[in-house]
C-alpha cells in the first residue's frame, strides 16, 4: 500500500482519526515513542498491526483511552489503587494491567484475560482517540525486534508500504515506552516494564512496589508474558550489542583489546574527552539516555556498526528503563568487570 506521511495539523489529525475509525493502521506520535495505532475492538485492524510489525501473536497490545474513566467499559475489575494512580499519572506514561471484559478481543490482549490500559498525554494521540471514538491499540511503530521509533522518519523507514499513514509529531519526549504495572494486591504494584514513571514515583502512591525479575533477567522458558517487552529480544540494531558494567578505565581497556574496524561504543557524554576509539554518546544522565538510546541504536545501523560496546547505565530512577532496553537489545549479553 502507499503510506502517506502527514504533517501535524488539524485537518490531518481528523483524517488520521477517520482512517482509524475505518479499520486502517496509522503511525501516531506519543510522549513515549511512536505507536502503530488501530481500533482495539476491530479484530481485522488489530491483526494488521501484528502483520505490519511481524509481531508474535502472544505479545499483548496496550489499549489507549482518552480518559481513565473509560477503562470501566473494557475491564471487569479496577482496584482502588488503580484509580489513585490514574489520578496522579493519567494522562501520562503509565500502563496498568487489568482484567479485561469481552469487549476487548483476545487478538488484542495476546490471548490473555487481562489488558493494558494507558491514557496518553501527547495531544495528537489524545485527539485521534477522541475524534475516532475508538480505543486505540498501539504497540511501538517498528518492525518487531528493532529499536523503537522516536520520530516519524523512523516509522516511515520501517513501515512504508505496510500501513496507511504516519503523522509527524516531531521527536518523542521520553524516548522509551511507558511503564507497565500489574497489581499483586490492593496495596502493591508490580513493575513489569520500567519507563518514565519510576518506582520512586509509584511509591508516593503505593505502599509497596515490586520490580519483576523479568525486567533484569530473561523470562523463563514457557512463561506467559503479561506485558509487552517481557518475552522476546527487543530494541536491537543489526549490530552485536554488548553491555559492559565496569569502571571507565576497564571499559577503555576492554574496547582496546577487542577493537575491530566496525566496532563502536556507546558512552556517557562525560567520557568522550578520554575515549580514543569510535563512539557515540547517549546522554549525560538517565533522562537524556532514555531520550537518545533508540535514536543512537538506529544511527549505529546507519553507519554499519557490527559490534557495539555499551557503558551500562544506572538502574536508579528512569535509568532502570534504559538498562532494561539495553539488556534486551544485547540479548542479555553482559560483561561485568
C-alpha positions in Angstrom: 0.0 0.0 0.0 1.0 3.6 -0.3 1.9 5.0 3.1 1.2 8.8 3.4 3.3 11.0 5.6 1.1 13.6 7.2 2.1 17.0 8.6 0.8 17.9 12.1 -2.3 20.0 11.6 -6.0 19.8 12.5 -7.1 18.6 9.1 -4.6 15.7 9.1 -5.4 14.7 12.7 -9.1 14.4 11.6 -8.0 12.5 8.5 -5.9 10.1 10.6 -8.8 9.6 13.1 -11.0 8.7 10.2 -8.5 6.1 8.9 -8.5 4.5 12.4 -12.3 4.5 12.6 -12.5 2.8 9.2 -10.2 -0.1 10.1 -6.8 1.3 9.0 -3.4 1.3 10.8 -1.7 4.7 11.4 1.7 5.6 12.9 0.9 8.1 15.7 3.3 10.1 17.9 3.0 9.7 21.7 5.0 11.2 24.5 6.9 7.9 24.9 7.6 6.5 21.4 5.6 6.4 18.1 2.8 3.9 18.2 1.2 1.8 15.5 -2.5 2.5 16.1 -5.7 0.8 15.2 -9.2 0.3 16.6 -8.6 -2.0 19.5 -12.1 -3.5 19.1 -11.7 -4.3 15.4 -10.1 -7.7 15.2 -9.1 -7.4 11.5 -7.4 -4.0 12.1 -5.5 -5.4 15.1 -4.3 -8.3 13.0 -3.0 -5.8 10.5 -0.8 -4.3 13.4 0.7 -7.8 14.1 1.2 -8.3 10.4 2.9 -4.9 9.7 5.2 -5.4 12.7 5.9 -9.1 12.2 4.9 -9.3 15.9 4.3 -12.7 17.6 0.6 -13.2 18.3 1.1 -13.9 22.0 2.7 -10.4 22.6 -0.2 -8.3 24.0 -1.1 -4.8 22.9 -1.7 -1.8 25.1 -5.1 -0.1 24.7 -5.0 3.7 24.7 -8.0 5.7 26.0 -8.9 9.4 26.1 -9.7 9.3 29.8 -9.2 6.7 32.6 -12.9 6.8 33.4 -13.4 4.9 30.1 -11.5 1.9 31.5 -14.6 0.5 33.1 -16.0 -0.1 29.6 -13.3 -2.6 28.8 -12.4 -4.2 32.1 -14.1 -6.4 34.6 -12.5 -5.0 37.7 -10.5 -1.9 38.7 -8.8 -1.9 42.1 -8.9 1.3 44.1 -5.1 1.7 43.8 -5.5 1.9 40.1 -7.8 4.9 40.5 -5.3 6.6 42.8 -2.5 6.0 40.3 -4.7 7.3 37.5 -5.4 10.5 39.4 -1.6 11.1 39.7 -0.2 9.7 36.4 -3.0 9.8 33.8 -2.7 11.2 31.2 0.9 10.1 31.1 3.4 7.3 30.6 1.8 4.7 32.8 0.1 1.5 31.6 -1.9 -0.6 34.1 -2.7 -4.3 33.5 -6.3 -5.0 34.5 -8.8 -7.9 34.0 -10.4 -7.4 30.6 -14.1 -7.9 29.7 -15.4 -9.4 26.5 -15.3 -6.2 24.6 -11.5 -6.5 24.2 -10.8 -9.2 21.6 -8.3 -11.9 22.5 -6.2 -10.9 19.5 -5.7 -7.5 21.1 -4.8 -9.0 24.5 -2.4 -11.6 23.1 -4.8 -14.4 24.3 -4.7 -13.2 27.9 -7.6 -12.4 30.1 -6.0 -9.1 31.0 -5.4 -5.9 29.1 -3.0 -3.0 29.4 -4.8 0.4 29.7 -3.0 3.7 29.1 -4.1 7.3 28.8 -1.5 9.1 26.6 -0.7 12.8 27.2 0.5 13.6 23.7 -2.1 15.9 22.1 -2.0 14.2 18.7 -2.7 10.7 20.0 -5.2 12.1 22.5 -7.1 14.0 19.8 -7.1 11.0 17.5 -8.6 8.8 20.2 -11.3 11.4 20.9 -12.2 12.1 17.2 -12.2 8.5 16.1 -14.3 7.4 19.1 -12.2 4.2 19.3 -10.0 2.8 22.0 -6.6 2.5 20.1 -4.4 -0.5 20.4 -0.8 0.8 19.7 2.5 -1.0 20.1 5.6 0.7 19.1 5.6 1.5 15.4 8.7 -0.5 14.4 9.5 -3.9 12.9 9.4 -6.3 15.9 12.9 -6.6 17.4 14.3 -3.4 16.0 14.8 -0.2 18.1 11.6 1.6 18.8 10.9 4.7 16.7 11.2 8.2 18.3 10.4 10.2 15.2 8.3 9.9 12.0 11.3 9.2 9.9 12.0 6.0 11.9 8.4 4.9 11.4 8.5 5.5 7.6 11.7 3.6 7.4 10.1 0.5 9.0 6.5 0.9 7.9 6.5 2.4 4.4 4.2 0.2 2.3 2.9 -1.7 5.4 0.4 0.9 6.9 -1.9 3.6 5.6 -0.3 6.7 7.1 2.1 8.2 9.6 1.5 11.6 11.3 4.6 13.6 12.0 4.6 14.9 15.6 8.3 15.6 15.9 10.6 13.9 18.3 9.2 11.8 21.2 9.5 13.5 24.6 10.6 10.5 26.8 12.1 8.1 24.2 11.2 4.9 25.9 7.9 3.1 26.1 5.5 3.5 29.1 6.0 2.0 32.5 3.8 -1.1 32.7 2.5 -2.3 36.1 0.2 -5.0 37.4 -1.4 -5.3 40.9 -0.4 -8.1 43.3 -3.0 -6.8 45.8 -4.8 -3.7 46.8 -1.6 -2.1 48.1 1.1 -3.5 45.9 2.1 -2.6 42.3 4.5 -4.8 40.3 6.6 -3.1 37.6 6.6 -5.4 34.5 8.3 -2.9 32.2 10.1 0.2 33.5 9.6 3.6 31.9 9.4 7.3 32.7 7.1 6.7 35.7 9.7 5.3 38.1 9.5 3.1 41.1 10.3 6.1 43.3 7.3 8.0 41.8 5.0 5.0 42.3 6.0 4.7 45.9 4.5 8.1 46.5 1.1 6.4 46.0 1.6 2.7 46.6 2.6 1.1 49.9 4.8 -1.4 48.1 6.3 -1.5 44.5 7.9 -4.8 43.3 10.4 -4.9 40.4 9.5 -8.0 38.5 12.6 -10.3 38.0 11.9 -10.3 34.2 13.0 -6.7 34.0 16.6 -7.6 34.5 16.6 -11.3 33.6 15.4 -13.4 30.6 11.8 -14.6 31.0 11.8 -18.3 31.9 11.1 -20.7 29.0 7.3 -21.5 28.9 6.4 -18.4 31.0 3.5 -16.2 29.9 4.3 -12.6 29.1 1.7 -10.4 30.7 3.3 -7.2 29.4 4.8 -6.1 26.1 8.6 -6.2 26.1 8.9 -9.2 28.5 9.3 -12.3 26.4 11.3 -11.6 23.2 14.6 -10.0 22.2 13.7 -6.3 21.6 15.0 -2.9 20.7 18.1 -4.3 19.0 20.0 -2.9 16.0 21.7 -5.2 13.5 25.0 -4.9 15.3 26.0 -7.2 18.2 25.3 -5.2 21.3 27.3 -6.0 24.4 26.6 -4.3 27.8 29.6 -3.6 30.0 29.3 -3.0 33.7 32.7 -1.6 34.7 34.7 1.5 35.6 35.5 3.8 32.7 39.2 2.7 32.8 38.2 -1.0 32.5 35.8 -0.2 29.7 38.5 1.5 27.7 40.8 -1.4 28.2 38.2 -3.9 27.1 37.4 -1.9 23.9 41.2 -1.6 23.1 41.6 -5.3 23.3 38.6 -6.0 21.1 38.6 -3.1 18.7 37.7 -4.0 15.1 37.2 -1.9 12.0 33.4 -1.7 12.6 33.5 -1.8 16.4 31.8 1.2 18.1 30.9 2.2 21.6 28.1 4.0 23.3 29.4 6.1 26.2 28.3 8.8 28.5 28.8 12.4 27.5 31.4 13.0 30.1 33.6 10.1 28.8 34.3 11.4 25.3 37.4 13.5 26.2 39.3 10.4 27.2 38.0 7.9 24.8 40.3 7.3 21.7 38.0 4.8 19.8 35.0 5.2 17.6 32.0 6.1 19.7 28.6 7.8 20.1 27.4 9.4 23.3 23.9 8.8 24.6 23.4 11.3 27.3 24.9 12.8 30.5 22.2 11.4 32.8 19.4 8.8 32.8 16.7 11.1 31.3 19.0 12.0 28.4 19.9 8.4 27.9 16.3 7.4 27.8 15.6 10.1 25.2 18.5 9.2 22.9 19.0 5.4 23.3 16.8 4.2 20.5 17.9 7.0 18.2 21.6 6.1 18.7 20.9 2.4 18.1 19.3 3.2 14.8 22.2 5.5 13.9 24.7 2.7 14.6 22.8 0.6 12.0 23.1 3.5 9.5 26.9 3.6 9.8 27.3 -0.1 9.5 28.5 -0.9 13.1 29.0 -4.6 13.6 29.8 -4.7 17.3 28.8 -2.1 19.9 30.1 -2.0 23.5 27.7 0.0 25.7 28.6 1.6 29.0 25.9 0.3 31.4 23.6 3.0 32.7 22.5 3.4 36.3 19.5 1.4 37.4 18.1 4.2 39.6 15.0 6.1 38.5 14.4 6.1 34.8 17.9 4.6 34.4 16.2 1.2 35.1 14.2 1.7 31.9 17.3 2.4 29.9 19.1 -0.6 31.4 16.1 -2.8 30.6 16.0 -1.8 27.0 19.8 -2.3 26.6 19.9 -5.6 28.3 17.2 -6.9 25.9 18.9 -5.2 22.9 22.0 -7.2 23.8 20.1 -10.5 24.2 21.3 -10.4 27.9 25.0 -10.4 26.8 26.6 -8.5 29.7 30.3 -8.3 30.6 30.9 -7.5 34.3 34.4 -6.4 35.2 
